[in-house]
């Protein structure tokens, strides 16, 4: 991948987890979807019908497994250090949390049949803020064109990775857009050559040059309005149970593009089971196919594993 300020990084994925057995169906070395759901994963049905809107925030601190957590924390370390050194942990922390919330809203509008966890929406927000910070503070950078091209390539590559199955690219996109707008608001700097009167030499007055350029102020105001309106409208739509796919027939391709190697059907598996002694009959609801297993003392988790094997 490319480098920005001598920092090599790859933004990791915000993952959604199907209702599968934790060991056989979770290669990220993590818990089952049932466990993640109990801990606060984003599940739209719970948000809309269970009055659990807090899941839009808590899902950003949960991960699909050890590998998912390590990859995201590595990305956060590399991206966050540069921003925190320049703008402080308060602004960067606020941008991180709000971007994660924006990513959750976008995910909840388009992916409603799966649970979703991960910090990548917030990470993409930091990435988006780096781009907007470069744009709004364009005059103070020396190698700005090279930095701009590098950032755009990195963002494009990471968003392209999101078209793989089991990756919640809507959280990436929502987080990126939120962070991009907030970068104009939080990371605006005085234009090159401006000197505060407080730091001027004694007996000398500084030039009447304004602190910020006109385009910086326009971007600041427009971005603040857009992010407030966008987040408010998104939250209202989510709480009302709006399915954005009903209004955009092609948008699902932004999160997964089907190929000969994988499918993009993210609907959870459903099955019914009957048990008579050691005989377990599992019927897959979509296809109606029934398979008989001989499993003495089968537990609910074992039956769930059989269900996922039968119906996937």
ZIKA-V445653 format. One record per pair of residues at least 24 apart in sequence whose C-alpha atoms are under 10 Angstrom apart, sorted by the first residue. I is the first residue (numbers start at 1). J is the second residue. D is the distance in whole Angstrom. If there is no record, write none. Layout:
# ZIKA-V445653
i=I j=J d=D
i=I j=J d=D
This chain:
# ZIKA-V445653
i=1 j=150 d=9
i=1 j=153 d=9
i=1 j=154 d=7
i=1 j=157 d=8
i=1 j=158 d=10
i=2 j=147 d=10
i=2 j=149 d=10
i=2 j=150 d=6
i=2 j=151 d=8
i=2 j=152 d=10
i=2 j=153 d=8
i=2 j=154 d=6
i=2 j=157 d=10
i=3 j=147 d=9
i=3 j=150 d=7
i=3 j=151 d=8
i=3 j=154 d=8
i=4 j=79 d=9
i=4 j=82 d=10
i=4 j=130 d=10
i=4 j=146 d=9
i=4 j=147 d=7
i=4 j=148 d=9
i=4 j=150 d=7
i=4 j=151 d=7
i=4 j=154 d=9
i=5 j=82 d=8
i=5 j=147 d=8
i=6 j=82 d=10
i=7 j=78 d=7
i=7 j=79 d=8
i=7 j=81 d=10
i=7 j=82 d=9
i=8 j=75 d=9
i=8 j=78 d=7
i=8 j=79 d=9
i=9 j=74 d=8
i=9 j=75 d=6
i=9 j=76 d=9
i=9 j=77 d=9
i=9 j=78 d=6
i=9 j=79 d=7
i=9 j=154 d=9
i=10 j=71 d=9
i=10 j=72 d=9
i=10 j=74 d=9
i=10 j=75 d=6
i=10 j=76 d=10
i=10 j=78 d=9
i=10 j=79 d=9
i=10 j=154 d=8
i=10 j=155 d=9
i=10 j=157 d=9
i=10 j=158 d=7
i=11 j=71 d=8
i=11 j=72 d=7
i=11 j=73 d=10
i=11 j=74 d=9
i=11 j=75 d=6
i=11 j=76 d=8
i=11 j=78 d=10
i=11 j=79 d=9
i=11 j=120 d=7
i=11 j=121 d=10
i=11 j=123 d=7
i=11 j=124 d=7
i=11 j=127 d=8
i=11 j=154 d=9
i=11 j=155 d=8
i=11 j=157 d=9
i=11 j=158 d=6
i=11 j=159 d=9
i=11 j=161 d=10
i=11 j=172 d=10
i=12 j=68 d=8
i=12 j=69 d=9
i=12 j=70 d=10
i=12 j=71 d=6
i=12 j=72 d=5
i=12 j=73 d=9
i=12 j=74 d=9
i=12 j=75 d=7
i=12 j=76 d=9
i=12 j=118 d=9
i=12 j=119 d=9
i=12 j=120 d=6
i=12 j=121 d=9
i=12 j=123 d=8
i=12 j=124 d=9
i=12 j=158 d=8
i=12 j=159 d=10
i=12 j=161 d=9
i=12 j=162 d=9
i=12 j=167 d=10
i=12 j=172 d=9
i=13 j=68 d=8
i=13 j=71 d=9
i=13 j=72 d=8
i=13 j=117 d=10
i=13 j=118 d=8
i=13 j=119 d=8
i=13 j=120 d=6
i=13 j=121 d=8
i=13 j=123 d=9
i=13 j=124 d=9
i=13 j=158 d=8
i=13 j=159 d=9
i=13 j=161 d=8
i=13 j=162 d=7
i=13 j=164 d=10
i=13 j=166 d=9
i=13 j=167 d=6
i=13 j=168 d=7
i=13 j=169 d=8
i=13 j=171 d=9
i=13 j=172 d=8
i=14 j=60 d=9
i=14 j=63 d=8
i=14 j=64 d=9
i=14 j=68 d=8
i=14 j=72 d=9
i=14 j=103 d=9
i=14 j=104 d=10
i=14 j=107 d=10
i=14 j=116 d=8
i=14 j=117 d=6
i=14 j=118 d=5
i=14 j=119 d=6
i=14 j=120 d=5
i=14 j=121 d=7
i=14 j=122 d=9
i=14 j=123 d=9
i=14 j=124 d=10
i=14 j=162 d=9
i=14 j=166 d=9
i=14 j=167 d=6
i=14 j=168 d=5
i=14 j=169 d=7
i=14 j=170 d=9
i=14 j=171 d=7
i=14 j=172 d=7
i=15 j=63 d=8
i=15 j=64 d=7
i=15 j=65 d=10
i=15 j=68 d=8
i=15 j=115 d=9
i=15 j=116 d=6
i=15 j=117 d=6
i=15 j=118 d=6
i=15 j=119 d=9
i=15 j=120 d=8
i=15 j=162 d=10
i=15 j=165 d=9
i=15 j=166 d=6
i=15 j=167 d=5
i=15 j=168 d=5
i=15 j=169 d=8
i=15 j=171 d=9
i=15 j=172 d=10
i=16 j=41 d=9
i=16 j=42 d=9
i=16 j=43 d=10
i=16 j=63 d=9
i=16 j=64 d=8
i=16 j=107 d=10
i=16 j=111 d=9
i=16 j=113 d=10
i=16 j=114 d=6
i=16 j=115 d=6
i=16 j=116 d=4
i=16 j=117 d=6
i=16 j=118 d=8
i=16 j=165 d=9
i=16 j=166 d=6
i=16 j=167 d=6
i=16 j=168 d=6
i=16 j=169 d=10
i=16 j=171 d=10
i=16 j=266 d=9
i=17 j=41 d=10
i=17 j=63 d=10
i=17 j=64 d=7
i=17 j=114 d=7
i=17 j=115 d=6
i=17 j=116 d=6
i=17 j=117 d=8
i=17 j=166 d=7
i=17 j=167 d=9
i=17 j=168 d=10
i=17 j=266 d=9
i=17 j=268 d=9
i=18 j=113 d=9
i=18 j=114 d=6
i=18 j=115 d=7
i=18 j=116 d=9
i=18 j=166 d=8
i=18 j=266 d=7
i=18 j=267 d=8
i=18 j=268 d=6
i=18 j=269 d=8
i=18 j=308 d=9
i=19 j=114 d=8
i=19 j=115 d=8
i=19 j=267 d=9
i=19 j=268 d=6
i=19 j=269 d=7
i=19 j=270 d=9
i=19 j=304 d=8
i=19 j=305 d=9
i=19 j=307 d=10
i=19 j=308 d=8
i=20 j=268 d=9
i=20 j=269 d=8
i=20 j=301 d=9
i=20 j=304 d=7
i=20 j=305 d=6
i=20 j=306 d=9
i=20 j=307 d=8
i=20 j=308 d=6
i=20 j=309 d=9
i=20 j=312 d=10
i=21 j=301 d=7
i=21 j=302 d=8
i=21 j=303 d=9
i=21 j=304 d=7
i=21 j=305 d=5
i=21 j=306 d=9
i=21 j=307 d=9
i=21 j=308 d=8
i=21 j=309 d=9
i=22 j=64 d=10
i=22 j=65 d=10
i=22 j=301 d=9
i=22 j=305 d=9
i=23 j=305 d=9
i=24 j=305 d=8
i=24 j=308 d=10
i=24 j=309 d=9
i=25 j=305 d=8
i=25 j=308 d=8
i=25 j=309 d=9
i=26 j=64 d=8
i=26 j=65 d=8
i=27 j=64 d=9
i=27 j=65 d=8
i=27 j=66 d=10
i=27 j=67 d=9
i=27 j=68 d=10
i=28 j=63 d=9
i=28 j=64 d=6
i=28 j=65 d=5
i=28 j=66 d=6
i=28 j=67 d=5
i=28 j=68 d=6
i=28 j=69 d=9
i=29 j=64 d=8
i=29 j=65 d=5
i=29 j=66 d=6
i=29 j=67 d=7
i=29 j=68 d=8
i=30 j=63 d=8
i=30 j=64 d=5
i=30 j=65 d=3
i=30 j=66 d=6
i=30 j=67 d=8
i=30 j=68 d=9
i=30 j=69 d=10
i=31 j=63 d=9
i=31 j=64 d=7
i=31 j=65 d=7
i=31 j=66 d=9
i=32 j=64 d=8
i=32 j=65 d=9
i=32 j=301 d=10
i=33 j=64 d=8
i=33 j=114 d=9
i=33 j=115 d=7
i=33 j=116 d=9
i=33 j=117 d=10
i=34 j=115 d=9
i=36 j=62 d=8
i=36 j=63 d=8
i=36 j=64 d=8
i=36 j=65 d=10
i=36 j=115 d=8
i=36 j=116 d=9
i=36 j=117 d=8
i=37 j=62 d=10
i=37 j=115 d=7
i=37 j=116 d=9
i=37 j=117 d=9
i=40 j=115 d=10
i=40 j=116 d=10
i=40 j=117 d=9
i=41 j=114 d=10
i=41 j=115 d=6
i=41 j=116 d=6
i=41 j=117 d=6
i=41 j=118 d=9
i=42 j=104 d=8
i=42 j=105 d=10
i=42 j=107 d=9
i=42 j=108 d=8
i=42 j=111 d=10
i=42 j=112 d=9
i=42 j=114 d=8
i=42 j=115 d=5
i=42 j=116 d=5
i=42 j=117 d=6
i=42 j=118 d=10
i=43 j=107 d=10
i=43 j=108 d=8
i=43 j=111 d=9
i=43 j=112 d=7
i=43 j=113 d=8
i=43 j=114 d=7
i=43 j=115 d=5
i=43 j=116 d=7
i=43 j=117 d=9
i=44 j=104 d=10
i=44 j=105 d=10
i=44 j=107 d=9
i=44 j=108 d=6
i=44 j=109 d=8
i=44 j=110 d=10
i=44 j=111 d=8
i=44 j=112 d=5
i=44 j=113 d=7
i=44 j=114 d=8
i=44 j=115 d=8
i=44 j=116 d=9
i=44 j=238 d=8
i=44 j=239 d=9
i=44 j=241 d=8
i=45 j=108 d=9
i=45 j=112 d=7
i=45 j=113 d=8
i=45 j=114 d=9
i=45 j=115 d=9
i=45 j=239 d=10
i=45 j=241 d=8
i=47 j=108 d=9
i=47 j=238 d=8
i=47 j=239 d=7
i=47 j=240 d=10
i=47 j=241 d=9
i=48 j=108 d=10
i=48 j=237 d=10
i=48 j=238 d=7
i=48 j=239 d=5
i=48 j=240 d=7
i=48 j=241 d=6
i=48 j=242 d=9
i=49 j=239 d=8
i=49 j=240 d=9
i=49 j=241 d=8
i=51 j=239 d=8
i=52 j=239 d=10
i=53 j=235 d=9
i=53 j=238 d=9
i=53 j=239 d=8
i=54 j=101 d=10
i=55 j=101 d=10
i=55 j=104 d=9
i=55 j=116 d=10
i=55 j=117 d=10
i=56 j=100 d=8
i=56 j=101 d=6
i=56 j=102 d=9
i=56 j=103 d=9
i=56 j=104 d=5
i=56 j=105 d=7
i=56 j=107 d=9
i=56 j=108 d=8
i=56 j=116 d=10
i=56 j=117 d=10
i=56 j=235 d=9
i=57 j=97 d=8
i=57 j=98 d=9
i=57 j=100 d=7
i=57 j=101 d=6
i=57 j=102 d=9
i=57 j=103 d=10
i=57 j=104 d=7
i=57 j=105 d=10
i=58 j=100 d=10
i=58 j=101 d=9
i=58 j=104 d=10
i=58 j=117 d=9
i=58 j=118 d=9
i=58 j=119 d=10
i=59 j=100 d=9
i=59 j=101 d=9
i=59 j=104 d=8
i=59 j=115 d=9
i=59 j=116 d=7
i=59 j=117 d=5
i=59 j=118 d=6
i=59 j=119 d=8
i=60 j=96 d=10
i=60 j=97 d=8
i=60 j=99 d=10
i=60 j=100 d=6
i=60 j=101 d=8
i=60 j=103 d=9
i=60 j=104 d=8
i=60 j=116 d=9
i=60 j=117 d=6
i=60 j=118 d=5
i=60 j=119 d=5
i=60 j=120 d=8
i=60 j=121 d=8
i=60 j=122 d=8
i=60 j=123 d=10
i=61 j=100 d=9
i=61 j=117 d=8
i=61 j=118 d=6
i=61 j=119 d=6
i=61 j=120 d=10
i=62 j=116 d=9
i=62 j=117 d=5
i=62 j=118 d=5
i=62 j=119 d=7
i=63 j=116 d=9
i=63 j=117 d=5
i=63 j=118 d=5
i=63 j=119 d=8
i=63 j=120 d=10
i=64 j=116 d=9
i=64 j=117 d=6
i=64 j=118 d=7
i=65 j=117 d=10
i=65 j=118 d=10
i=68 j=117 d=10
i=68 j=118 d=8
i=68 j=119 d=9
i=68 j=120 d=10
i=69 j=118 d=8
i=69 j=119 d=9
i=71 j=120 d=10
i=72 j=118 d=8
i=72 j=119 d=7
i=72 j=120 d=7
i=72 j=123 d=8
i=73 j=119 d=9
i=73 j=120 d=10
i=73 j=123 d=9
i=75 j=120 d=9
i=75 j=123 d=7
i=75 j=124 d=10
i=76 j=119 d=9
i=76 j=120 d=9
i=76 j=122 d=9
i=76 j=123 d=6
i=76 j=124 d=10
i=76 j=126 d=9
i=76 j=127 d=10
i=79 j=123 d=8
i=79 j=124 d=10
i=79 j=126 d=7
i=79 j=127 d=7
i=79 j=130 d=9
i=80 j=123 d=9
i=80 j=126 d=7
i=80 j=127 d=9
i=82 j=130 d=10
i=83 j=126 d=8
i=83 j=127 d=10
i=83 j=129 d=9
i=83 j=130 d=8
i=83 j=133 d=10
i=83 j=187 d=9
i=86 j=187 d=9
i=87 j=186 d=9
i=87 j=187 d=7
i=87 j=188 d=10
i=87 j=189 d=10
i=91 j=182 d=10
i=91 j=183 d=10
i=91 j=186 d=7
i=91 j=187 d=8
i=92 j=125 d=10
i=92 j=126 d=8
i=92 j=129 d=9
i=92 j=183 d=9
i=92 j=186 d=8
i=92 j=187 d=9
i=93 j=122 d=10
i=93 j=126 d=10
i=94 j=182 d=10
i=94 j=186 d=9
i=95 j=122 d=8
i=95 j=123 d=10
i=95 j=125 d=7
i=95 j=126 d=7
i=95 j=129 d=8
i=95 j=175 d=10
i=95 j=178 d=8
i=95 j=179 d=6
i=95 j=180 d=10
i=95 j=181 d=10
i=95 j=182 d=7
i=95 j=183 d=8
i=95 j=185 d=10
i=95 j=186 d=8
i=96 j=120 d=10
i=96 j=121 d=9
i=96 j=122 d=5
i=96 j=123 d=7
i=96 j=124 d=9
i=96 j=125 d=6
i=96 j=126 d=6
i=96 j=129 d=10
i=96 j=175 d=9
i=96 j=178 d=10
i=96 j=179 d=8
i=96 j=182 d=10
i=97 j=121 d=9
i=97 j=122 d=6
i=97 j=123 d=10
i=97 j=125 d=9
i=97 j=175 d=10
i=97 j=179 d=10
i=98 j=122 d=8
i=98 j=125 d=8
i=98 j=175 d=8
i=98 j=178 d=7
i=98 j=179 d=8
i=98 j=182 d=9
i=98 j=227 d=10
i=98 j=231 d=9
i=99 j=123 d=8
i=99 j=124 d=8
i=99 j=125 d=5
i=99 j=126 d=8
i=99 j=128 d=9
i=99 j=129 d=10
i=99 j=171 d=9
i=99 j=172 d=10
i=99 j=174 d=8
i=99 j=175 d=5
i=99 j=176 d=7
i=99 j=177 d=8
i=99 j=178 d=5
i=99 j=179 d=5
i=99 j=180 d=9
i=99 j=181 d=10
i=99 j=182 d=8
i=99 j=231 d=10
i=100 j=124 d=9
i=100 j=125 d=7
i=100 j=126 d=10
i=100 j=171 d=8
i=100 j=172 d=9
i=100 j=174 d=8
i=100 j=175 d=6
i=100 j=176 d=9
i=100 j=178 d=8
i=100 j=179 d=9
i=101 j=125 d=10
i=101 j=171 d=9
i=101 j=174 d=9
i=101 j=175 d=7
i=101 j=178 d=9
i=101 j=231 d=8
i=101 j=235 d=10
i=102 j=170 d=10
i=102 j=171 d=8
i=102 j=172 d=9
i=102 j=173 d=9
i=102 j=174 d=5
i=102 j=175 d=5
i=102 j=176 d=9
i=102 j=177 d=8
i=102 j=178 d=6
i=102 j=179 d=9
i=102 j=227 d=9
i=102 j=230 d=9
i=102 j=231 d=6
i=102 j=232 d=10
i=102 j=234 d=8
i=102 j=235 d=9
i=103 j=168 d=9
i=103 j=169 d=9
i=103 j=170 d=7
i=103 j=171 d=4
i=103 j=172 d=6
i=103 j=173 d=7
i=103 j=174 d=4
i=103 j=175 d=4
i=103 j=176 d=8
i=103 j=177 d=9
i=103 j=178 d=8
i=103 j=179 d=10
i=103 j=231 d=10
i=104 j=168 d=10
i=104 j=170 d=8
i=104 j=171 d=6
i=104 j=172 d=9
i=104 j=174 d=7
i=104 j=175 d=8
i=104 j=234 d=10
i=104 j=235 d=10
i=104 j=238 d=10
i=105 j=170 d=9
i=105 j=171 d=8
i=105 j=174 d=7
i=105 j=175 d=9
i=105 j=230 d=10
i=105 j=231 d=8
i=105 j=232 d=10
i=105 j=233 d=10
i=105 j=234 d=6
i=105 j=235 d=6
i=105 j=236 d=10
i=105 j=237 d=9
i=105 j=238 d=7
i=105 j=239 d=10
i=106 j=168 d=10
i=106 j=169 d=9
i=106 j=170 d=6
i=106 j=171 d=6
i=106 j=172 d=9
i=106 j=173 d=8
i=106 j=174 d=5
i=106 j=175 d=8
i=106 j=231 d=9
i=106 j=234 d=7
i=106 j=235 d=9
i=106 j=238 d=9
i=106 j=244 d=9
i=107 j=168 d=7
i=107 j=169 d=8
i=107 j=170 d=5
i=107 j=171 d=5
i=107 j=172 d=9
i=107 j=173 d=9
i=107 j=174 d=8
i=107 j=175 d=10
i=107 j=238 d=10
i=107 j=244 d=10
i=107 j=255 d=10
i=108 j=170 d=9
i=108 j=171 d=9
i=108 j=234 d=9
i=108 j=235 d=9
i=108 j=237 d=9
i=108 j=238 d=7
i=108 j=239 d=10
i=108 j=241 d=9
i=108 j=242 d=9
i=108 j=243 d=8
i=108 j=244 d=9
i=109 j=170 d=9
i=109 j=171 d=10
i=109 j=234 d=8
i=109 j=235 d=9
i=109 j=237 d=8
i=109 j=238 d=6
i=109 j=239 d=10
i=109 j=241 d=8
i=109 j=242 d=7
i=109 j=243 d=6
i=109 j=244 d=5
i=109 j=245 d=8
i=110 j=168 d=10
i=110 j=170 d=7
i=110 j=171 d=10
i=110 j=238 d=10
i=110 j=242 d=9
i=110 j=243 d=6
i=110 j=244 d=5
i=110 j=245 d=6
i=110 j=246 d=9
i=110 j=248 d=10
i=110 j=251 d=8
i=110 j=252 d=7
i=110 j=255 d=9
i=111 j=168 d=8
i=111 j=169 d=10
i=111 j=170 d=8
i=111 j=171 d=10
i=111 j=243 d=8
i=111 j=244 d=9
i=111 j=245 d=9
i=111 j=252 d=9
i=111 j=255 d=9
i=111 j=266 d=8
i=111 j=267 d=9
i=112 j=238 d=10
i=112 j=241 d=9
i=112 j=242 d=10
i=112 j=243 d=8
i=112 j=244 d=10
i=112 j=245 d=10
i=112 j=266 d=10
i=112 j=267 d=9
i=113 j=266 d=7
i=113 j=267 d=6
i=113 j=268 d=7
i=114 j=166 d=10
i=114 j=168 d=10
i=114 j=266 d=7
i=114 j=267 d=7
i=114 j=268 d=7
i=115 j=168 d=10
i=115 j=268 d=10
i=116 j=166 d=10
i=116 j=167 d=9
i=116 j=168 d=7
i=116 j=171 d=9
i=117 j=168 d=9
i=117 j=171 d=10
i=118 j=168 d=9
i=118 j=171 d=9
i=119 j=171 d=9
i=119 j=172 d=9
i=119 j=175 d=10
i=120 j=168 d=9
i=120 j=169 d=9
i=120 j=171 d=7
i=120 j=172 d=6
i=120 j=173 d=10
i=120 j=175 d=8
i=120 j=176 d=9
i=121 j=168 d=9
i=121 j=169 d=9
i=121 j=170 d=8
i=121 j=171 d=5
i=121 j=172 d=5
i=121 j=173 d=7
i=121 j=174 d=7
i=121 j=175 d=4
i=121 j=176 d=7
i=121 j=177 d=10
i=121 j=178 d=9
i=121 j=179 d=9
i=122 j=171 d=9
i=122 j=172 d=8
i=122 j=174 d=9
i=122 j=175 d=6
i=122 j=176 d=8
i=122 j=178 d=9
i=122 j=179 d=8
i=123 j=172 d=8
i=123 j=175 d=7
i=123 j=176 d=8
i=123 j=179 d=9
i=124 j=155 d=8
i=124 j=158 d=9
i=124 j=159 d=9
i=124 j=171 d=9
i=124 j=172 d=6
i=124 j=173 d=8
i=124 j=174 d=9
i=124 j=175 d=6
i=124 j=176 d=5
i=124 j=177 d=8
i=124 j=178 d=9
i=124 j=179 d=7
i=124 j=180 d=9
i=125 j=171 d=10
i=125 j=172 d=8
i=125 j=173 d=9
i=125 j=174 d=8
i=125 j=175 d=5
i=125 j=176 d=4
i=125 j=177 d=7
i=125 j=178 d=6
i=125 j=179 d=4
i=125 j=180 d=6
i=125 j=181 d=9
i=125 j=182 d=9
i=125 j=183 d=9
i=126 j=175 d=8
i=126 j=176 d=7
i=126 j=178 d=9
i=126 j=179 d=6
i=126 j=180 d=8
i=126 j=182 d=9
i=126 j=183 d=8
i=127 j=151 d=8
i=127 j=152 d=10
i=127 j=154 d=9
i=127 j=155 d=7
i=127 j=175 d=9
i=127 j=176 d=7
i=127 j=177 d=10
i=127 j=179 d=7
i=127 j=180 d=8
i=127 j=183 d=10
i=128 j=152 d=10
i=128 j=155 d=8
i=128 j=173 d=10
i=128 j=175 d=8
i=128 j=176 d=5
i=128 j=177 d=7
i=128 j=178 d=8
i=128 j=179 d=5
i=128 j=180 d=4
i=128 j=181 d=8
i=128 j=182 d=9
i=128 j=183 d=7
i=129 j=176 d=8
i=129 j=177 d=9
i=129 j=178 d=8
i=129 j=179 d=5
i=129 j=180 d=5
i=129 j=181 d=7
i=129 j=182 d=7
i=129 j=183 d=4
i=129 j=184 d=7
i=129 j=185 d=10
i=129 j=186 d=9
i=129 j=187 d=8
i=130 j=179 d=9
i=130 j=180 d=8
i=130 j=183 d=7
i=130 j=184 d=10
i=130 j=187 d=9
i=131 j=155 d=9
i=131 j=176 d=10
i=131 j=179 d=9
i=131 j=180 d=7
i=131 j=181 d=10
i=131 j=183 d=8
i=131 j=184 d=9
i=132 j=179 d=8
i=132 j=180 d=5
i=132 j=181 d=7
i=132 j=182 d=8
i=132 j=183 d=5
i=132 j=184 d=6
i=132 j=185 d=9
i=132 j=187 d=8
i=132 j=188 d=9
i=132 j=219 d=10
i=133 j=180 d=8
i=133 j=181 d=10
i=133 j=182 d=9
i=133 j=183 d=5
i=133 j=184 d=6
i=133 j=185 d=9
i=133 j=186 d=9
i=133 j=187 d=6
i=133 j=188 d=7
i=133 j=189 d=9
i=134 j=183 d=9
i=134 j=184 d=9
i=134 j=187 d=9
i=134 j=188 d=9
i=135 j=183 d=9
i=135 j=184 d=8
i=135 j=188 d=10
i=135 j=216 d=9
i=135 j=219 d=10
i=136 j=183 d=8
i=136 j=184 d=6
i=136 j=185 d=9
i=136 j=187 d=8
i=136 j=188 d=6
i=136 j=189 d=8
i=136 j=191 d=10
i=136 j=212 d=10
i=136 j=213 d=9
i=136 j=215 d=8
i=136 j=216 d=6
i=136 j=217 d=9
i=136 j=218 d=10
i=136 j=219 d=7
i=136 j=220 d=9
i=137 j=184 d=9
i=137 j=187 d=8
i=137 j=188 d=7
i=137 j=189 d=6
i=137 j=190 d=8
i=137 j=191 d=7
i=137 j=192 d=9
i=137 j=212 d=9
i=137 j=213 d=9
i=137 j=216 d=8
i=138 j=189 d=10
i=138 j=191 d=9
i=138 j=192 d=9
i=138 j=216 d=10
i=139 j=190 d=10
i=139 j=191 d=7
i=139 j=192 d=6
i=139 j=193 d=10
i=139 j=213 d=10
i=140 j=189 d=9
i=140 j=190 d=9
i=140 j=191 d=7
i=140 j=192 d=5
i=140 j=193 d=9
i=141 j=192 d=9
i=159 j=254 d=9
i=159 j=255 d=9
i=160 j=254 d=9
i=160 j=255 d=9
i=160 j=256 d=10
i=161 j=255 d=9
i=161 j=256 d=9
i=162 j=254 d=8
i=162 j=255 d=6
i=162 j=256 d=7
i=162 j=257 d=9
i=163 j=252 d=9
i=163 j=253 d=7
i=163 j=254 d=6
i=163 j=255 d=5
i=163 j=256 d=4
i=163 j=257 d=6
i=163 j=258 d=9
i=163 j=264 d=9
i=164 j=254 d=10
i=164 j=255 d=7
i=164 j=256 d=5
i=164 j=257 d=7
i=164 j=258 d=8
i=164 j=259 d=10
i=164 j=262 d=8
i=164 j=263 d=9
i=164 j=264 d=8
i=165 j=255 d=8
i=165 j=256 d=6
i=165 j=257 d=8
i=165 j=258 d=8
i=165 j=262 d=7
i=165 j=263 d=7
i=165 j=264 d=6
i=165 j=265 d=9
i=165 j=266 d=8
i=166 j=255 d=9
i=166 j=256 d=8
i=166 j=264 d=8
i=166 j=265 d=10
i=166 j=266 d=8
i=167 j=255 d=7
i=167 j=256 d=8
i=168 j=254 d=9
i=168 j=255 d=6
i=168 j=256 d=9
i=169 j=252 d=10
i=169 j=253 d=10
i=169 j=254 d=7
i=169 j=255 d=5
i=169 j=256 d=8
i=170 j=251 d=9
i=170 j=252 d=9
i=170 j=254 d=7
i=170 j=255 d=6
i=170 j=256 d=10
i=171 j=255 d=9
i=172 j=255 d=9
i=173 j=254 d=9
i=173 j=255 d=9
i=174 j=231 d=10
i=177 j=227 d=9
i=177 j=230 d=10
i=178 j=223 d=9
i=178 j=226 d=9
i=178 j=227 d=6
i=178 j=228 d=10
i=178 j=230 d=9
i=178 j=231 d=8
i=179 j=227 d=9
i=180 j=223 d=9
i=180 j=227 d=10
i=181 j=219 d=9
i=181 j=220 d=8
i=181 j=222 d=9
i=181 j=223 d=5
i=181 j=224 d=7
i=181 j=225 d=9
i=181 j=226 d=8
i=181 j=227 d=6
i=181 j=228 d=10
i=182 j=220 d=9
i=182 j=223 d=7
i=182 j=224 d=7
i=182 j=226 d=10
i=182 j=227 d=7
i=182 j=228 d=10
i=183 j=219 d=10
i=183 j=220 d=9
i=183 j=223 d=9
i=183 j=224 d=10
i=184 j=216 d=8
i=184 j=217 d=9
i=184 j=218 d=10
i=184 j=219 d=6
i=184 j=220 d=5
i=184 j=221 d=9
i=184 j=222 d=9
i=184 j=223 d=7
i=184 j=224 d=8
i=185 j=216 d=9
i=185 j=217 d=9
i=185 j=219 d=8
i=185 j=220 d=5
i=185 j=221 d=8
i=185 j=222 d=9
i=185 j=223 d=7
i=185 j=224 d=6
i=185 j=227 d=10
i=186 j=220 d=9
i=186 j=224 d=10
i=187 j=220 d=10
i=188 j=212 d=8
i=188 j=216 d=7
i=188 j=217 d=9
i=188 j=219 d=10
i=188 j=220 d=8
i=189 j=213 d=10
i=189 j=216 d=9
i=190 j=216 d=9
i=191 j=216 d=9
i=265 j=312 d=9
i=266 j=312 d=10
i=267 j=312 d=10
i=268 j=308 d=9
i=268 j=311 d=9
i=268 j=312 d=9
i=269 j=304 d=10
i=269 j=307 d=7
i=269 j=308 d=6
i=269 j=309 d=9
i=269 j=310 d=9
i=269 j=311 d=6
i=269 j=312 d=7
i=270 j=304 d=9
i=270 j=307 d=7
i=270 j=308 d=8
i=270 j=310 d=10
i=270 j=311 d=7
i=270 j=312 d=10
i=271 j=303 d=10
i=271 j=304 d=9
i=271 j=306 d=9
i=271 j=307 d=6
i=271 j=308 d=8
i=271 j=310 d=9
i=271 j=311 d=8
i=272 j=303 d=10
i=272 j=304 d=10
i=272 j=307 d=8
i=273 j=303 d=8
i=273 j=304 d=9
i=273 j=306 d=10
i=273 j=307 d=8
i=274 j=303 d=10
i=275 j=303 d=10
i=280 j=306 d=10
i=281 j=306 d=10
i=281 j=307 d=10
i=282 j=306 d=7
i=282 j=307 d=7
i=282 j=310 d=8
i=282 j=311 d=9
i=283 j=307 d=8
i=283 j=310 d=8
i=283 j=311 d=8
i=284 j=308 d=9
i=284 j=309 d=10
i=284 j=310 d=7
i=284 j=311 d=5
i=284 j=312 d=9
i=285 j=311 d=8
i=286 j=311 d=8
i=286 j=312 d=10
i=287 j=311 d=8
